[in-house]
Amino acid sequence: MGLFQSKLLGGESYVLNFMDDLSRMTFGYLIEHKDQTFDRFKDFNALVENQIDLKIKMLRSINGGEYNNNEFNDYHTKYNIKRQFTIPYTPQQNSVIERKNMIIMDISRCMLGNLPCFLWGEAVSTVIYTLNRYLPKIIEGIFIIFFKTKTFPIFIIFNIYIFKSTL
Protein backbone atom coordinates (compact mmCIF):
# COMPACT_ATOMS: atom_id res chain seq x y z
CA MET A 1 0.00 0.00 0.00
CA GLY A 2 2.91 2.31 0.35
CA LEU A 3 5.18 3.78 2.99
CA PHE A 4 3.62 5.05 6.21
CA GLN A 5 5.10 8.07 7.97
CA SER A 6 5.24 6.47 11.41
CA LYS A 7 6.65 3.02 12.08
CA LEU A 8 4.96 0.44 14.25
CA LEU A 9 6.55 -0.71 17.48
CA GLY A 10 7.94 -3.71 15.55
CA GLY A 11 9.49 -1.43 12.92
CA GLU A 12 7.01 -2.13 10.10
CA SER A 13 6.35 0.65 7.60
CA TYR A 14 4.46 -1.12 4.80
CA VAL A 15 1.33 -3.21 4.31
CA LEU A 16 1.44 -5.96 1.70
CA ASN A 17 -1.98 -7.19 0.52
CA PHE A 18 -2.90 -10.31 -1.43
CA MET A 19 -6.50 -10.57 -2.64
CA ASP A 20 -8.45 -13.45 -4.15
CA ASP A 21 -10.19 -12.39 -7.37
CA LEU A 22 -13.26 -14.56 -6.83
CA SER A 23 -14.14 -14.01 -3.19
CA ARG A 24 -12.32 -10.67 -2.69
CA MET A 25 -10.83 -12.10 0.50
CA THR A 26 -7.76 -10.08 1.46
CA PHE A 27 -4.65 -11.20 3.29
CA GLY A 28 -2.53 -8.40 4.77
CA TYR A 29 1.05 -8.61 5.97
CA LEU A 30 2.91 -5.86 7.82
CA ILE A 31 6.47 -5.61 6.53
CA GLU A 32 9.47 -3.48 7.40
CA HIS A 33 11.07 -3.27 3.93
CA LYS A 34 9.87 -3.99 0.41
CA ASP A 35 12.53 -6.69 0.06
CA GLN A 36 10.45 -8.85 2.44
CA THR A 37 7.74 -9.18 -0.25
CA PHE A 38 9.07 -12.48 -1.57
CA ASP A 39 9.21 -14.08 1.90
CA ARG A 40 5.65 -12.98 2.66
CA PHE A 41 4.47 -14.34 -0.69
CA LYS A 42 6.01 -17.72 0.14
CA ASP A 43 4.20 -17.62 3.50
CA PHE A 44 0.95 -16.73 1.74
CA ASN A 45 1.39 -19.52 -0.81
CA ALA A 46 2.02 -22.05 1.97
CA LEU A 47 -1.08 -20.80 3.82
CA VAL A 48 -3.27 -21.22 0.75
CA GLU A 49 -1.94 -24.69 -0.04
CA ASN A 50 -2.07 -26.02 3.53
CA GLN A 51 -5.24 -24.42 4.88
CA ILE A 52 -7.48 -24.25 1.84
CA ASP A 53 -6.02 -27.11 -0.26
CA LEU A 54 -5.81 -24.89 -3.35
CA LYS A 55 -2.95 -23.78 -5.53
CA ILE A 56 -2.27 -20.25 -6.64
CA LYS A 57 -2.63 -20.24 -10.41
CA MET A 58 -1.84 -16.59 -11.16
CA LEU A 59 -0.33 -13.57 -9.45
CA ARG A 60 -1.22 -10.12 -10.77
CA SER A 61 1.07 -7.38 -9.54
CA ILE A 62 2.66 -4.12 -10.52
CA ASN A 63 5.86 -4.32 -12.52
CA GLY A 64 7.90 -3.08 -9.56
CA GLY A 65 11.27 -4.35 -8.44
CA GLU A 66 9.88 -6.19 -5.41
CA TYR A 67 7.78 -8.46 -7.69
CA ASN A 68 10.04 -8.69 -10.72
CA ASN A 69 13.30 -10.29 -9.63
CA ASN A 70 15.13 -13.61 -10.00
CA GLU A 71 13.73 -15.05 -6.76
CA PHE A 72 10.14 -14.50 -7.89
CA ASN A 73 10.91 -15.75 -11.42
CA ASP A 74 12.46 -18.99 -10.14
CA TYR A 75 9.67 -19.57 -7.59
CA HIS A 76 6.92 -19.02 -10.16
CA THR A 77 8.63 -21.32 -12.63
CA LYS A 78 9.08 -24.01 -9.97
CA TYR A 79 5.43 -23.89 -8.81
CA ASN A 80 3.96 -23.15 -12.25
CA ILE A 81 2.33 -19.87 -11.23
CA LYS A 82 1.36 -17.60 -14.09
CA ARG A 83 2.26 -13.93 -13.72
CA GLN A 84 0.57 -10.79 -14.96
CA PHE A 85 2.18 -7.40 -14.58
CA THR A 86 0.44 -4.06 -14.64
CA ILE A 87 2.13 -0.76 -15.33
CA PRO A 88 3.18 0.99 -12.10
CA TYR A 89 1.22 4.08 -11.07
CA THR A 90 -1.77 3.20 -13.26
CA PRO A 91 -4.61 2.26 -10.88
CA GLN A 92 -6.93 1.86 -13.89
CA GLN A 93 -5.28 -1.49 -14.72
CA ASN A 94 -5.71 -2.87 -11.21
CA SER A 95 -8.77 -1.01 -10.01
CA VAL A 96 -10.17 -3.76 -7.76
CA ILE A 97 -7.19 -3.96 -5.40
CA GLU A 98 -6.65 -0.19 -5.58
CA ARG A 99 -10.26 0.39 -4.52
CA LYS A 100 -9.93 -2.20 -1.75
CA ASN A 101 -6.73 -0.52 -0.50
CA MET A 102 -8.48 2.85 -0.51
CA ILE A 103 -11.39 1.44 1.52
CA ILE A 104 -9.01 -0.19 4.01
CA MET A 105 -7.05 3.03 4.48
CA ASP A 106 -10.16 5.23 4.80
CA ILE A 107 -11.70 3.00 7.47
CA SER A 108 -8.35 2.73 9.28
CA ARG A 109 -7.99 6.51 9.42
CA CYS A 110 -11.51 6.82 10.81
CA MET A 111 -10.79 4.18 13.44
CA LEU A 112 -7.60 5.86 14.57
CA GLY A 113 -9.18 9.26 15.17
CA ASN A 114 -7.05 10.91 17.88
CA LEU A 115 -5.14 7.77 18.82
CA PRO A 116 -1.35 7.62 18.35
CA CYS A 117 -0.18 7.11 14.78
CA PHE A 118 1.93 4.04 15.61
CA LEU A 119 -1.33 2.07 15.96
CA TRP A 120 -2.04 2.24 12.21
CA GLY A 121 -0.96 -1.39 11.74
CA GLU A 122 -3.51 -2.61 14.27
CA ALA A 123 -6.20 -0.53 12.59
CA VAL A 124 -5.34 -1.91 9.13
CA SER A 125 -5.26 -5.50 10.43
CA THR A 126 -8.63 -5.01 12.15
CA VAL A 127 -10.21 -3.57 9.00
CA ILE A 128 -8.93 -6.45 6.84
CA TYR A 129 -10.17 -8.99 9.41
CA THR A 130 -13.61 -7.35 9.54
CA LEU A 131 -13.98 -6.93 5.77
CA ASN A 132 -13.10 -10.60 5.24
CA ARG A 133 -16.11 -11.56 7.36
CA TYR A 134 -18.43 -9.61 5.07
CA LEU A 135 -19.20 -11.41 1.82
CA PRO A 136 -20.95 -9.12 -0.66
CA LYS A 137 -21.95 -11.97 -2.99
CA ILE A 138 -22.80 -15.63 -2.99
CA ILE A 139 -20.02 -17.73 -4.49
CA GLU A 140 -21.22 -20.56 -6.77
CA GLY A 141 -24.53 -20.82 -4.94
CA ILE A 142 -22.89 -21.51 -1.57
CA PHE A 143 -23.14 -18.94 1.20
CA ILE A 144 -20.04 -19.19 3.37
CA ILE A 145 -20.56 -18.47 7.07
CA PHE A 146 -17.40 -17.61 8.98
CA PHE A 147 -18.98 -17.67 12.42
CA LYS A 148 -20.20 -20.78 14.20
CA THR A 149 -23.22 -19.11 15.77
CA LYS A 150 -25.95 -16.92 14.32
CA THR A 151 -25.14 -14.07 16.68
CA PHE A 152 -22.12 -11.85 16.36
CA PRO A 153 -20.38 -10.98 19.62
CA ILE A 154 -19.97 -7.38 20.69
CA PHE A 155 -16.73 -5.96 19.36
CA ILE A 156 -15.06 -3.07 21.14
CA ILE A 157 -12.47 -1.87 18.66
CA PHE A 158 -10.79 1.52 18.89
CA ASN A 159 -13.71 2.96 20.90
CA ILE A 160 -16.23 1.94 18.22
CA TYR A 161 -19.11 -0.21 19.46
CA ILE A 162 -20.70 -2.70 17.08
CA PHE A 163 -23.83 -4.15 18.66
CA LYS A 164 -25.18 -7.68 18.40
CA SER A 165 -27.17 -8.57 15.34
CA THR A 166 -28.56 -11.79 13.90
CA LEU A 167 -27.99 -13.24 10.46
MDAnalysis code that builds the backbone (N, CA, C; Angstrom):
import MDAnalysis as mda
import numpy as np

u = mda.Universe.empty(501, n_residues=167, atom_resindex=np.repeat(np.arange(167), 3), trajectory=True)
u.add_TopologyAttr("name", ["N", "CA", "C"] * 167)
u.add_TopologyAttr("resid", np.arange(1, 168))
u.add_TopologyAttr("resname", ["MET", "GLY", "LEU", "PHE", "GLN", "SER", "LYS", "LEU", "LEU", "GLY", "GLY", "GLU", "SER", "TYR", "VAL", "LEU", "ASN", "PHE", "MET", "ASP", "ASP", "LEU", "SER", "ARG", "MET", "THR", "PHE", "GLY", "TYR", "LEU", "ILE", "GLU", "HIS", "LYS", "ASP", "GLN", "THR", "PHE", "ASP", "ARG", "PHE", "LYS", "ASP", "PHE", "ASN", "ALA", "LEU", "VAL", "GLU", "ASN", "GLN", "ILE", "ASP", "LEU", "LYS", "ILE", "LYS", "MET", "LEU", "ARG", "SER", "ILE", "ASN", "GLY", "GLY", "GLU", "TYR", "ASN", "ASN", "ASN", "GLU", "PHE", "ASN", "ASP", "TYR", "HIS", "THR", "LYS", "TYR", "ASN", "ILE", "LYS", "ARG", "GLN", "PHE", "THR", "ILE", "PRO", "TYR", "THR", "PRO", "GLN", "GLN", "ASN", "SER", "VAL", "ILE", "GLU", "ARG", "LYS", "ASN", "MET", "ILE", "ILE", "MET", "ASP", "ILE", "SER", "ARG", "CYS", "MET", "LEU", "GLY", "ASN", "LEU", "PRO", "CYS", "PHE", "LEU", "TRP", "GLY", "GLU", "ALA", "VAL", "SER", "THR", "VAL", "ILE", "TYR", "THR", "LEU", "ASN", "ARG", "TYR", "LEU", "PRO", "LYS", "ILE", "ILE", "GLU", "GLY", "ILE", "PHE", "ILE", "ILE", "PHE", "PHE", "LYS", "THR", "LYS", "THR", "PHE", "PRO", "ILE", "PHE", "ILE", "ILE", "PHE", "ASN", "ILE", "TYR", "ILE", "PHE", "LYS", "SER", "THR", "LEU"])
u.atoms.positions = np.array([
    [0.802, -1.188, 0.000],
    [0.000, 0.000, 0.000],
    [0.847, 1.255, 0.000],
    [2.062, 1.138, 0.326],
    [2.909, 2.313, 0.349],
    [3.511, 2.541, 1.722],
    [4.450, 3.473, 1.777],
    [5.176, 3.777, 2.992],
    [4.328, 4.635, 3.923],
    [4.302, 4.261, 5.207],
    [3.617, 5.049, 6.214],
    [4.635, 5.942, 6.918],
    [4.193, 7.103, 7.351],
    [5.100, 8.072, 7.969],
    [5.629, 7.578, 9.315],
    [4.791, 6.937, 10.097],
    [5.236, 6.468, 11.408],
    [5.359, 4.951, 11.384],
    [6.422, 4.459, 12.002],
    [6.646, 3.024, 12.077],
    [5.880, 2.435, 13.258],
    [5.574, 1.148, 13.131],
    [4.958, 0.435, 14.246],
    [6.016, 0.137, 15.296],
    [5.598, -0.372, 16.430],
    [6.549, -0.712, 17.478],
    [7.518, -1.802, 17.016],
    [7.072, -2.659, 16.096],
    [7.935, -3.707, 15.554],
    [8.804, -3.237, 14.403],
    [8.661, -1.983, 13.984],
    [9.486, -1.430, 12.924],
    [8.862, -1.486, 11.540],
    [7.645, -2.005, 11.411],
    [7.013, -2.132, 10.104],
    [6.574, -0.771, 9.568],
    [6.738, -0.602, 8.255],
    [6.352, 0.652, 7.604],
    [5.443, 0.435, 6.412],
    [5.242, -0.814, 5.996],
    [4.463, -1.119, 4.796],
    [3.396, -2.157, 5.104],
    [2.336, -2.153, 4.291],
    [1.327, -3.211, 4.313],
    [1.347, -3.869, 2.949],
    [1.456, -5.188, 2.933],
    [1.440, -5.965, 1.704],
    [0.131, -6.747, 1.664],
    [-0.678, -6.531, 0.627],
    [-1.981, -7.186, 0.517],
    [-2.007, -8.164, -0.640],
    [-2.585, -9.334, -0.383],
    [-2.901, -10.307, -1.429],
    [-4.416, -10.482, -1.403],
    [-5.045, -10.458, -2.583],
    [-6.501, -10.572, -2.641],
    [-6.903, -11.637, -3.653],
    [-7.883, -12.456, -3.264],
    [-8.449, -13.455, -4.152],
    [-9.442, -12.775, -5.092],
    [-9.306, -13.041, -6.395],
    [-10.185, -12.388, -7.372],
    [-11.636, -12.824, -7.251],
    [-11.889, -14.061, -6.892],
    [-13.263, -14.560, -6.832],
    [-14.003, -14.068, -5.589],
    [-13.441, -14.323, -4.443],
    [-14.142, -14.011, -3.192],
    [-13.827, -12.623, -2.651],
    [-12.796, -11.981, -3.161],
    [-12.318, -10.672, -2.693],
    [-11.762, -10.740, -1.266],
    [-11.447, -11.946, -0.805],
    [-10.831, -12.101, 0.505],
    [-9.415, -11.545, 0.434],
    [-9.041, -10.775, 1.447],
    [-7.763, -10.083, 1.458],
    [-6.901, -10.607, 2.592],
    [-5.625, -10.770, 2.302],
    [-4.646, -11.196, 3.293],
    [-3.606, -10.097, 3.401],
    [-3.457, -9.510, 4.580],
    [-2.533, -8.395, 4.772],
    [-1.352, -8.800, 5.626],
    [-0.178, -8.354, 5.224],
    [1.053, -8.609, 5.965],
    [1.732, -7.276, 6.237],
    [2.149, -7.051, 7.461],
    [2.906, -5.857, 7.819],
    [4.381, -6.171, 7.611],
    [5.066, -5.356, 6.826],
    [6.468, -5.611, 6.533],
    [7.293, -4.353, 6.792],
    [8.574, -4.577, 7.075],
    [9.472, -3.480, 7.396],
    [10.075, -2.857, 6.141],
    [10.452, -3.718, 5.184],
    [11.066, -3.266, 3.935],
    [10.401, -3.978, 2.768],
    [10.472, -3.377, 1.594],
    [9.872, -3.993, 0.413],
    [10.578, -5.277, -0.003],
    [11.822, -5.455, 0.426],
    [12.531, -6.687, 0.055],
    [12.002, -7.914, 0.800],
    [11.083, -7.723, 1.740],
    [10.445, -8.846, 2.439],
    [9.231, -9.378, 1.676],
    [8.918, -8.789, 0.522],
    [7.743, -9.178, -0.250],
    [7.802, -10.644, -0.655],
    [8.944, -11.095, -1.119],
    [9.068, -12.482, -1.569],
    [8.837, -13.464, -0.420],
    [9.407, -13.188, 0.740],
    [9.215, -14.076, 1.898],
    [7.751, -14.136, 2.318],
    [7.067, -12.987, 2.301],
    [5.646, -12.985, 2.660],
    [4.813, -13.701, 1.603],
    [5.204, -13.603, 0.335],
    [4.472, -14.344, -0.693],
    [4.634, -15.845, -0.497],
    [5.811, -16.286, -0.132],
    [6.010, -17.722, 0.139],
    [5.143, -18.157, 1.320],
    [5.070, -17.314, 2.352],
    [4.202, -17.616, 3.498],
    [2.743, -17.700, 3.058],
    [2.327, -16.750, 2.231],
    [0.952, -16.729, 1.738],
    [0.659, -17.960, 0.884],
    [1.579, -18.340, 0.020],
    [1.393, -19.524, -0.812],
    [1.271, -20.787, 0.047],
    [2.102, -20.901, 1.069],
    [2.020, -22.053, 1.975],
    [0.689, -22.061, 2.716],
    [0.213, -20.892, 3.137],
    [-1.078, -20.800, 3.821],
    [-2.202, -21.281, 2.917],
    [-2.206, -20.826, 1.686],
    [-3.266, -21.216, 0.750],
    [-3.226, -22.712, 0.484],
    [-2.046, -23.250, 0.260],
    [-1.940, -24.686, -0.043],
    [-2.275, -25.555, 1.159],
    [-1.863, -25.175, 2.351],
    [-2.070, -26.017, 3.531],
    [-3.454, -25.867, 4.153],
    [-3.978, -24.645, 4.205],
    [-5.243, -24.417, 4.883],
    [-6.458, -24.602, 3.986],
    [-6.325, -24.230, 2.730],
    [-7.477, -24.248, 1.836],
    [-7.396, -25.381, 0.817],
    [-6.249, -26.031, 0.708],
    [-6.017, -27.108, -0.261],
    [-6.218, -26.635, -1.699],
    [-5.769, -25.428, -1.995],
    [-5.811, -24.892, -3.348],
    [-4.426, -24.432, -3.740],
    [-4.212, -24.297, -5.040],
    [-2.947, -23.782, -5.531],
    [-3.174, -22.420, -6.157],
    [-2.213, -21.551, -5.989],
    [-2.269, -20.250, -6.643],
    [-1.936, -20.466, -8.108],
    [-2.832, -20.032, -8.975],
    [-2.630, -20.241, -10.406],
    [-2.043, -19.015, -11.088],
    [-2.327, -17.808, -10.537],
    [-1.837, -16.595, -11.163],
    [-1.632, -15.508, -10.108],
    [-0.594, -14.714, -10.304],
    [-0.331, -13.567, -9.452],
    [-0.303, -12.332, -10.343],
    [-1.199, -11.395, -10.056],
    [-1.219, -10.122, -10.775],
    [-0.613, -9.075, -9.865],
    [0.385, -8.380, -10.356],
    [1.066, -7.379, -9.538],
    [1.592, -6.262, -10.429],
    [2.040, -5.194, -9.771],
    [2.663, -4.123, -10.525],
    [4.030, -4.598, -10.999],
    [4.578, -3.931, -11.954],
    [5.862, -4.324, -12.523],
    [6.997, -3.663, -11.747],
    [6.885, -3.687, -10.417],
    [7.898, -3.083, -9.565],
    [9.015, -4.063, -9.255],
    [10.097, -3.538, -8.724],
    [11.266, -4.354, -8.435],
    [11.036, -5.430, -7.399],
    [10.112, -5.187, -6.457],
    [9.883, -6.186, -5.415],
    [9.174, -7.422, -5.943],
    [8.482, -7.313, -7.096],
    [7.783, -8.455, -7.686],
    [8.502, -9.023, -8.907],
    [9.394, -8.283, -9.479],
    [10.037, -8.694, -10.722],
    [11.532, -8.863, -10.488],
    [11.894, -9.996, -9.876],
    [13.303, -10.288, -9.632],
    [13.537, -11.778, -9.842],
    [14.782, -12.208, -9.727],
    [15.131, -13.611, -9.999],
    [14.484, -14.572, -9.014],
    [14.356, -14.171, -7.747],
    [13.730, -15.048, -6.758],
    [12.284, -15.352, -7.150],
    [11.530, -14.312, -7.477],
    [10.142, -14.503, -7.890],
    [10.066, -15.317, -9.176],
    [10.927, -15.025, -10.146],
    [10.907, -15.752, -11.416],
    [11.152, -17.235, -11.201],
    [12.156, -17.578, -10.404],
    [12.458, -18.992, -10.138],
    [11.319, -19.678, -9.384],
    [10.755, -18.995, -8.396],
    [9.671, -19.566, -7.594],
    [8.430, -19.819, -8.454],
    [8.089, -18.860, -9.302],
    [6.917, -19.024, -10.157],
    [7.129, -20.108, -11.198],
    [8.332, -20.245, -11.687],
    [8.633, -21.322, -12.630],
    [8.550, -22.676, -11.930],
    [9.084, -22.757, -10.727],
    [9.083, -24.013, -9.969],
    [7.665, -24.474, -9.635],
    [6.784, -23.547, -9.225],
    [5.431, -23.894, -8.813],
    [4.384, -23.643, -9.894],
    [4.835, -23.309, -11.091],
    [3.961, -23.147, -12.252],
    [2.849, -22.112, -11.977],
    [3.253, -20.964, -11.502],
    [2.326, -19.870, -11.225],
    [2.463, -18.853, -12.347],
    [1.352, -18.581, -13.013],
    [1.357, -17.599, -14.089],
    [1.456, -16.206, -13.495],
    [2.095, -15.295, -14.222],
    [2.261, -13.928, -13.725],
    [1.691, -12.935, -14.720],
    [1.035, -11.922, -14.166],
    [0.566, -10.791, -14.964],
    [1.092, -9.531, -14.304],
    [1.659, -8.655, -15.104],
    [2.179, -7.400, -14.580],
    [1.343, -6.247, -15.095],
    [1.084, -5.298, -14.218],
    [0.439, -4.056, -14.637],
    [1.502, -2.966, -14.630],
    [1.199, -1.876, -15.280],
    [2.134, -0.763, -15.333],
    [2.066, -0.020, -13.997],
    [3.221, 0.268, -13.372],
    [3.185, 0.987, -12.101],
    [2.526, 2.360, -12.241],
    [1.880, 2.772, -11.173],
    [1.224, 4.081, -11.073],
    [0.072, 4.238, -12.059],
    [-0.559, 3.142, -12.435],
    [-1.772, 3.200, -13.258],
    [-2.854, 2.393, -12.553],
    [-3.581, 2.997, -11.632],
    [-4.606, 2.258, -10.884],
    [-5.748, 1.776, -11.771],
    [-5.864, 2.299, -12.991],
    [-6.926, 1.858, -13.891],
    [-6.752, 0.390, -14.269],
    [-5.522, -0.100, -14.337],
    [-5.283, -1.491, -14.717],
    [-5.549, -2.462, -13.579],
    [-5.516, -1.997, -12.365],
    [-5.707, -2.874, -11.213],
    [-6.686, -2.221, -10.251],
    [-7.840, -1.836, -10.781],
    [-8.769, -1.010, -10.015],
    [-9.370, -1.728, -8.807],
    [-9.524, -3.044, -8.864],
    [-10.172, -3.764, -7.759],
    [-9.326, -3.677, -6.494],
    [-8.040, -4.004, -6.597],
    [-7.191, -3.963, -5.397],
    [-6.927, -2.523, -4.978],
    [-6.851, -1.598, -5.934],
    [-6.649, -0.192, -5.582],
    [-7.851, 0.343, -4.803],
    [-9.048, -0.029, -5.231],
    [-10.262, 0.388, -4.522],
    [-10.309, -0.239, -3.134],
    [-9.939, -1.507, -3.045],
    [-9.929, -2.195, -1.747],
    [-8.921, -1.532, -0.808],
    [-7.727, -1.193, -1.326],
    [-6.732, -0.520, -0.497],
    [-7.236, 0.835, -0.014],
    [-7.939, 1.557, -0.882],
    [-8.478, 2.854, -0.511],
    [-9.521, 2.702, 0.605],
    [-10.383, 1.693, 0.489],
    [-11.395, 1.439, 1.520],
    [-10.725, 1.083, 2.845],
    [-9.717, 0.216, 2.788],
    [-9.007, -0.188, 4.009],
    [-8.372, 1.021, 4.680],
    [-7.730, 1.874, 3.897],
    [-7.053, 3.031, 4.477],
    [-8.049, 4.050, 5.023],
    [-9.156, 4.274, 4.318],
    [-10.160, 5.230, 4.802],
    [-10.766, 4.789, 6.126],
    [-11.117, 3.509, 6.217],
    [-11.702, 2.997, 7.466],
    [-10.665, 3.026, 8.585],
    [-9.413, 2.708, 8.263],
    [-8.352, 2.728, 9.283],
    [-8.145, 4.124, 9.834],
    [-8.151, 5.124, 8.954],
    [-7.987, 6.509, 9.416],
    [-9.149, 6.923, 10.325],
    [-10.354, 6.501, 9.964],
    [-11.513, 6.820, 10.807],
    [-11.410, 6.135, 12.161],
    [-10.923, 4.909, 12.188],
    [-10.794, 4.178, 13.444],
    [-9.746, 4.809, 14.348],
    [-8.664, 5.290, 13.760],
    [-7.597, 5.864, 14.571],
    [-8.034, 7.140, 15.273],
    [-8.718, 8.023, 14.551],
    [-9.178, 9.261, 15.171],
    [-8.030, 10.020, 15.817],
    [-8.088, 10.189, 17.138],
    [-7.055, 10.907, 17.885],
    [-6.050, 9.979, 18.551],
    [-6.078, 8.715, 18.223],
    [-5.135, 7.767, 18.818],
    [-3.750, 7.964, 18.223],
    [-2.716, 7.466, 18.880],
    [-1.349, 7.624, 18.353],
    [-1.177, 6.962, 16.985],
    [-0.362, 7.575, 16.159],
    [-0.177, 7.107, 14.777],
    [0.484, 5.737, 14.683],
    [1.248, 5.330, 15.703],
    [1.927, 4.040, 15.614],
    [0.958, 2.862, 15.711],
    [-0.327, 3.135, 15.918],
    [-1.331, 2.070, 15.964],
    [-1.962, 1.805, 14.601],
    [-1.441, 2.411, 13.527],
    [-2.040, 2.244, 12.208],
    [-2.035, 0.779, 11.767],
    [-1.028, 0.021, 12.134],
    [-0.965, -1.392, 11.744],
    [-2.085, -2.212, 12.350],
    [-2.401, -1.929, 13.612],
    [-3.507, -2.614, 14.269],
    [-4.832, -2.245, 13.621],
    [-4.963, -0.969, 13.250],
    [-6.197, -0.535, 12.589],
    [-6.350, -1.217, 11.239],
    [-5.290, -1.271, 10.448],
    [-5.343, -1.911, 9.133],
    [-5.651, -3.397, 9.272],
    [-5.008, -4.063, 10.216],
    [-5.264, -5.495, 10.427],
    [-6.708, -5.742, 10.847],
    [-7.251, -4.880, 11.698],
    [-8.634, -5.015, 12.153],
    [-9.611, -4.806, 10.998],
    [-9.333, -3.828, 10.151],
    [-10.206, -3.570, 8.997],
    [-10.189, -4.755, 8.044],
    [-9.020, -5.290, 7.743],
    [-8.929, -6.452, 6.840],
    [-9.674, -7.633, 7.436],
    [-9.486, -7.884, 8.733],
    [-10.171, -8.987, 9.406],
    [-11.688, -8.817, 9.307],
    [-12.169, -7.603, 9.555],
    [-13.613, -7.349, 9.543],
    [-14.182, -7.438, 8.134],
    [-13.490, -6.877, 7.150],
    [-13.979, -6.928, 5.768],
    [-14.004, -8.356, 5.231],
    [-13.096, -9.201, 5.687],
    [-13.098, -10.596, 5.237],
    [-14.296, -11.370, 5.762],
    [-14.923, -10.888, 6.817],
    [-16.111, -11.560, 7.357],
    [-17.375, -11.122, 6.660],
    [-17.276, -10.108, 5.826],
    [-18.426, -9.614, 5.071],
    [-18.298, -10.086, 3.634],
    [-19.222, -10.934, 3.201],
    [-19.204, -11.411, 1.816],
    [-20.296, -10.695, 1.033],
    [-19.932, -9.866, 0.071],
    [-20.949, -9.122, -0.664],
    [-21.701, -9.949, -1.693],
    [-21.254, -11.165, -1.982],
    [-21.945, -11.966, -2.990],
    [-21.905, -13.434, -2.605],
    [-22.779, -14.183, -3.191],
    [-22.796, -15.628, -2.986],
    [-21.883, -16.252, -4.032],
    [-20.994, -17.118, -3.596],
    [-20.023, -17.731, -4.494],
    [-20.515, -19.105, -4.905],
    [-20.785, -19.284, -6.198],
    [-21.217, -20.559, -6.771],
    [-22.395, -21.161, -6.019],
    [-23.334, -20.333, -5.595],
    [-24.534, -20.817, -4.941],
    [-24.347, -21.265, -3.507],
    [-23.155, -21.083, -2.947],
    [-22.893, -21.507, -1.573],
    [-22.619, -20.257, -0.753],
    [-23.384, -20.072, 0.316],
    [-23.137, -18.938, 1.204],
    [-22.203, -19.415, 2.303],
    [-21.049, -18.787, 2.395],
    [-20.041, -19.193, 3.366],
    [-20.271, -18.410, 4.652],
    [-20.377, -19.107, 5.775],
    [-20.558, -18.468, 7.069],
    [-19.263, -18.654, 7.855],
    [-18.671, -17.559, 8.274],
    [-17.399, -17.615, 8.979],
    [-17.561, -17.821, 10.475],
    [-18.759, -17.551, 10.988],
    [-18.984, -17.670, 12.419],
    [-19.775, -18.939, 12.705],
    [-19.526, -19.540, 13.849],
    [-20.196, -20.781, 14.202],
    [-21.610, -20.554, 14.705],
    [-21.883, -19.396, 15.241],
    [-23.217, -19.107, 15.765],
    [-23.910, -18.084, 14.877],
    [-25.195, -17.892, 15.115],
    [-25.952, -16.924, 14.323],
    [-25.888, -15.523, 14.916],
    [-25.221, -15.368, 16.034],
    [-25.141, -14.068, 16.680],
    [-23.692, -13.613, 16.721],
    [-23.467, -12.395, 16.283],
    [-22.120, -11.848, 16.360],
    [-21.876, -11.346, 17.775],
    [-20.678, -11.530, 18.296],
    [-20.379, -10.978, 19.620],
    [-20.221, -9.457, 19.530],
    [-20.212, -8.821, 20.668],
    [-19.970, -7.382, 20.693],
    [-18.476, -7.154, 20.529],
    [-18.113, -6.337, 19.556],
    [-16.726, -5.957, 19.363],
    [-16.519, -4.577, 19.971],
    [-15.446, -4.402, 20.679],
    [-15.058, -3.074, 21.143],
    [-13.690, -2.812, 20.534],
    [-13.679, -2.084, 19.426],
    [-12.465, -1.872, 18.658],
    [-12.245, -0.371, 18.532],
    [-11.146, 0.118, 19.042],
    [-10.787, 1.523, 18.889],
    [-11.941, 2.451, 19.277],
    [-12.607, 2.149, 20.369],
    [-13.709, 2.963, 20.895],
    [-14.924, 2.981, 19.977],
    [-15.056, 2.047, 19.075],
    [-16.233, 1.938, 18.216],
    [-17.012, 0.718, 18.693],
    [-18.286, 0.886, 18.983],
    [-19.105, -0.214, 19.464],
    [-19.963, -0.744, 18.316],
    [-19.858, -2.047, 18.084],
    [-20.704, -2.704, 17.084],
    [-21.609, -3.638, 17.879],
    [-22.911, -3.413, 17.808],
    [-23.831, -4.150, 18.660],
    [-24.218, -5.480, 18.034],
    [-24.768, -6.357, 18.861],
    [-25.183, -7.679, 18.402],
    [-26.251, -7.568, 17.331],
    [-26.136, -8.467, 16.369],
    [-27.173, -8.574, 15.339],
    [-27.273, -10.036, 14.933],
    [-28.379, -10.411, 14.359],
    [-28.560, -11.787, 13.903],
    [-28.452, -11.855, 12.404],
    [-28.107, -13.043, 11.918],
    [-27.988, -13.239, 10.463],
    [-29.332, -13.326, 9.802],
])
